[in-house]
Amino acid sequence: MNENLVLFILGTTGVGKSKLAIELAKEFNGEIISSDSMQLYKGGDIVTNKVTKEEMNGIEHHMMSILETNTMDYNISNFTSTALPIINEIINKGKLPIIVGGTHYYTLSLIWNNSIISENEQPPINNSNNNNEKDDKEEKGDILNVEYSYEKLKELDPVMAEKLHRNDHRKIKRAIDICLNNGGLKNSDIIRSQNNRNLRFRSCLLWLECLDDNILLQRLNSRVDDMYSRGLMKEVFDLFQNHNINKESTEDFTKGISQAIGIKELYPCYESRNLSKKDQEKTESLGLEMVRVRTKRYAVNQVKWIKKLTQDQLLEIHRLDTTDLTKWNDIVLRKSIEIVKEYIDNPKEKTGYLDNSKKTVNPAQSLDNWKKHYCDKCQREINGDHQWNEHIKSKFHLKGGLSKKGEKKRKYQELLQQKSDNNNNIINEDDGEIEHVDKKLNLDSDNNNSSNS
């Protein structure tokens, strides 16, 4: 472990990570490195929520707007090999590197050594044909083809097939690509080859969290509204029109900047730009509602990841409550300064581990212990012990499994997998029911569908 200190600021979207990073950079003579995979791309400043020049307040920011907008093959290996030299350069200047961003596996690659891949991360693919021109259909493939089916993954890498949910098409495709492009080396083989991990640097991890879900939801919705008022629609339309960002070029919005929340959701708005004003307004309302829903889901997933990080990987993570922003200076900023000073003043005691002993993490351990469950009552495959424990306590399960609404949701989810461009409905995951956006907007579903056909 490198004895130099690196500060990591974690948290969901909407809790003030960038604000705190800039304030601490001012306090401790630091520079900021973004670990947000979507902010790497030029353009899309609103949809990827980049800090503005004014907000940077003179603090140097790295790993932002460095890739051409139409780049589709950037991966975690590229990120790590670029970011680590920048960290060392900042340290050599006598400054404090501050890592902030919400892309989990990018952050992990800077926290742990030998961590280019774990069971939840994306490894680099050693494909010698990356720079050659190929027919688009050959290069892209399709998750619905036999080559990218769940059954194909079971054949190539049964260990990863047991780990992944059969509906997680993106990770299934990635795992198959690894097998096909690395001389037969399996995704699970790469994970096992990493053995134990250690911290790359002496690390201080701050976790900003909003403890009131209703307040956080209000912030997330307000953020979407603010993005809209700043010109979100115009910016996204420009990406579609001038940078060849579309469903086909991005493999159904799974590559490059198209993965940013707001790109896929607003693509139907771009396609309906020549329809009547009324139809355009309907499509825009649906699109913005989908952005809000996905932003909420993303925040929930970020919290789950941070909790798993501290539970499984035995790191000391300092939790800071950002619920009441009127108390930011006392509850967040002042406490953060005190924590960082403690790390600076006590380098031997404050290493980043939960106690002062050296710990290692075996990324293959959870892979070996992973178990799938099937609920006969609900007719549902459950991925992993954590999700199983949550499922058996859920209202859905306790009420008797597949009610009419539950069956409706199941069929709807299948439809979404088959037709990813279906934007007429959204799923309310809290209730386990389908919430029809068209009803919320007082739209006639049949008429709306026919007008867009």
N, C-alpha and C positions, 0 to 999 in steps of 0.2 A: 504493500500500500504506500502510495506517495503521501508523505507527511504534510504536504501543503494543503491548505483548506480550500474547499469548494463549497459554495452555498447553493442549495437546491430549494426552490419555492414551488410547492405542490398545491393542488386544489382544483376544484371544479371551475368551469367557466363562470364568470360573473361574481367572483369573490374578491377581486382586487389584486391578483398576482402581479400583474405588470406594474401597477402603482407602487406596491411594496418593493418590488425589485429596483425600481428607479430611486426610491427614497433611500434604500439601503446602499445602493451604489454611490449615492451622494455622501452618505455617512461614512463609508468604509473605503472610499476610493476604488470602486469596482467597475467592471464592465459586464455587460449582459449578453448571454448567449441564449438564443431562442431554441427550444426543443419542440417547437410546434411544426409538424411536418407540412402543414398547409401554408405557413408563412414563409416558407423557403422560396415560393414562386413569385416572380415579378407580376405586378397587377393583382387584381382581386383584393385590394387593401381593405375594403369594407366587409366583404363576405368572409375573409379570414381574420378580421378584427385585429389588424396590425395597429400598434401604437403609432401615433402621428409624430412628426418631427417636433412639434411643440410639446407633446407629452413626454418625449424622450428627455427633454430638459438638459440637453448637452451631453447625456450619457451615451457612450459608444455601445451600439447594439450590433451583434454578429448573427450570422445564419438567418438573415431575413432578405427576401427579394434577391436571391443569388441565382435562381434557376429561370430559364426561359419558360414562359407560361405553358407552352405545349410539350414540356418535358414529361415523359411517361414512364421512364425506367429508373428513376432515382430510388434508392433503397437504404436500409439502415446501415449497411456497410459503407456506402458513400458518405452518409451523415457522420458516422463515428470517425472515419478517417480524416474528415475535414474539421470536425469540432474539437477533437483532442489536441491537435497542434495549436489551435486558437487558445484553448485553456492554458496550455503550457506557456504560450507567448504572454498571456495576461499575467500569469504567475511570475514569469521572468522580469516583467516590468514592475514587480512589487505591488500588483493590484489584486483585488479579490474577484475571482470568476463567479458570476451569479447565473445559474441555469434556471430558466423559467419557461414553462410551456406545458401543454396538455397531452402530447403524444407519448403514451406510456412507454412503449418499447424504445423510443428514441431516448427518453430520460434514463431508462434502465441501462442502456448501452454506455452511458457516461457514469452511472453510479458503480456498476460492477465491471471488473475486468473479465475477459473471456466471456462476454455476454452478447455476442452478435445475434444469438437466437435462443429463445426458450420456447416452451410448448405453446405460448400465446403470442409469439413474435414472428417477424418476417425475416428469414435469412436471405443473404444474397444468393443469386442463382448464377452459377458459373456457366454462362451460355456464350459460346464463342461466336454465335451468330447475331449477337446483339447489334453489331454495327453494320450488318449486311442488310440490303433491301430484300424483303420477303413479301410474298403475297399476304395481304392483310388477313385473309381468312385463315391461312396456315399459321400465322403468328399469334393471332388472338385466340382461336378456339372458342368453344362455347360450353358453358357449364352443363347444358342439356345434352351434349354429345356424350357418347359412351366413354370417350377418352377422359372426360372430366366428371364422371359420375362418382357417387359415393361407393358404388360397388367396385369401380376401378381402383379407388384408394385402398379399399380393403385388400385388394389383390396385391398392390404395390407396397403398401406400408400398413399392415393390419394394426400395429401399435397406435399410430396416429389416427387411424379410422376409429379406434375405440375411444380415443380422446375427443375427437371432434363430433359435433352434432351433424346428423345427415343433412340438415337444412342450412348449415353454415357453408354456403356455396363458395364464398370467396376463399376461405381457409382451405377448403377441400382442393380447389384449383391450385392454390399456392403449394400445397403439400405434394400434389401430383407433379407440378412443374419442377419441384426440387428433385424428385426421383428421376424424371426424364432428362434433366439437364445437368446432373452432377455425376454422370457415370454410374447410375444405379444407387448412389448413396442416398439413403432414406432421411427424411426429416427427423425421425426418431433417432437415427444413428448420429446425426449431427448434435442433437441435444445431449445424448449420452457421452459424446466425445469431449464435452466441455468440462466434465468432472465438477470439482468444486469451484466456487467463485469467491473472490475477495473484493473488498472495496478498492476502486482505482485510486481514490484520493481520500484523505480525511474529510469527512462530509458532515455538513450541518443541514438537516432537512426540516423545513418549516411547512406545516400543513395549514393552509387557510381554509376554514369551513364556515358555512352559514348553517347554524343549528336549527333554524326555523324553516321548514320546507316551503311554507306559504310565502315567506319573504323571498327566498331564493327563486321560487317560481315567478314572482312578480318582477324580480330583477332580470330574469332570463327573457320574459316576455317584453319588458321595457327595452332590453338590448336589441331584440329583433325589430321593434318599432323604431328605435333610433337608427338602426342600419337602413331601414326602409326610407326614413326621412332624409338620410344622407345620400341616397342615390343607389340603393342596393339593386333595384331592377335594372337601371341603366348600366351599371357595372357588369352584372351577370349577362345581360344581353350582348354587351361588347365581347365578353369571353366567348360566347357562342358564335358571334358573327365574324370576329376578326382573328381568332386564335384556334380555330378548328377544334373546339371543345364541344363534343356532342356524344350521343349515346353510343354510336359505333366506334368512334376514335378512342373512346375511353373504356371500352368493354363494359358498357352499361354503368358508367360513372364509378368505376372501381380503380382508376389509375389517375395519378397526377393530381392537379388542383381540383379536378372534378369531384374528388371525395369530400371536399369542404361542404359543410352543412349549408344548404341554400342553392347549390348548383343543380343537383338532380331534382330537387323539389320545385324549382322555378323553371325548369326546362319546358314543361307544358305551357307556361305563360309565353315563352318565346315562340313556341309552335303555333300558338293561337293569336299571334300578333296581327294577323290579317282578318280575323273574325270580327263580328260586330263588337261595339264597345261594351255592350251588356255581357256578352260571352267572355270578353277579355277580363272584365271586372270579376266575374264569377271564378275564372281560372286563377286569377291573381289572389283572391281571397283564400281559395283552397291551398294554393302554393305557400302562402305565408303561414297558414295554420300548420301545414306540414313542417315548415321550418321550426316553428315553436315546439312542436311535438318532438322532433328529432333533437333539438337543443336540450330539451328536458331529459330525454333518454340518455344523451351523451353525458350530461352532468351526473346522472345516477350511476352510469358505468364508471365514471372517473372516481367517484367515492368508493365504489366496490374495489377498484384497483388499488387505491391508496390503503384501504383497510387490509387487503391481502398482502400488500408490501410490508406492512408492519407486523402482521401476524406470522407470515411464512418466512420472512427474511431477516427478522430479528434486528431491525434497525431502530435507532432512537429517532422518533419523529415528534417534533414539537407542534402541538395543536394550538391554533389561534382562532378565536371566535370573531368572525366578521359580521355577525348578525346586525349589530347596531353600529351603523357607519358614523353616527355622531360621536362615538367613543373611539374612533379609529386611532387617534394619536396615543391614547392611554393603553387601550387593550391590545392593539395590533403593533403599531410602530414602536412604541417604547419597549414593549416586551421583546419584540424581535431584536432590537438593538442590544438589549441585555443578554439575550441568548447568544448572539453572534460574538459579542465581547467575551463571553465565557469560553467559547471555543478558541478565540484568539489568545486568551490569557492562559489557557490550560490545555496545550496541545497533546500532552500525554494522556490525560484523563478523558478528554472529549474527542473521540475518534469517529463517532457515527454509529457504533454498535450500541445495543441496549445496555450492556455493561462494559467494563473495561477489558474484557477478554476478547481475543481474536476469534471471530466466528467465520465459518464458510457456508456457502449455500450450494447445494447440489441441484441443478436445474432438472435433472432426470428423476428426482425423488417423487415429485407430484405426478410425473408421467407414469411411473411404475405403480403408484397407489391409486391412480384414477379408476373410477368405477361408474358405469352407467346403470341407470335404474329404469324400469318400466312400470308405470302405474296402470294396472288392469282396470281400476275403477274409473279412471279418467281417459284411458286409452292414449297415453302420452309417454313419449320417451323423455327421460330427465337426465341431463348431462352433469354428472358429478355429485358428490355427497352434499355440497353446500346447497345446490339448487334443489336436490331431493328434500333436504330438511326444510327448505323454504316452501316447497310445494305441498308437503303433507300438513303444513300449518295454514295454508292459504284458504280463503273463503271458497274458492273454486273447488278444491278437493273436499273440504268439509261439508259442502252443500250437496255433494253427491256426484261430483264429476261432470260429465257432459250433459249439462242442461241444454235447452234449446238455444240459449244464448251462447253457451260454450261450443256447441256444435257449429253454430253460425260463425263464431270466431275462427274455429279450426278450418272450416271451408274457406273462409276469407283469407286466412294466412296462406293456405295452399295457392289461392288465386294470386296473391301478391308475389309468391315465389315464381309462378309461371309467367306472370305479366308484371314486371317490375315498374312499368310505366303507368299502372293503374293508380290514379290519384284522386278517385272519387270518395275514398273513405280513409279514415285513420283509425288506429287501434288505441284505445285507452287501456294501457297496460295495468293501471292501478286497480280497475274493477274487473279485469279479465273479460271485458265486453267490448263490442264494437260500437264506436261512437261515430255516427254518420255526419260528416261535415256538411253534406248537402242539406240535411235536415236543419242543422244549426243555421245555415244561411238561407233557409226557406226556399231551397231549389227543388225543382222536380227532377229526380234522378234520371228518369227515362228520357225526358226532353233534353236534359243536359248532355246525356251520352249521345243522343242522335245528332245534336248540333255540332258535336266535335268529331263525328265519324266521317 
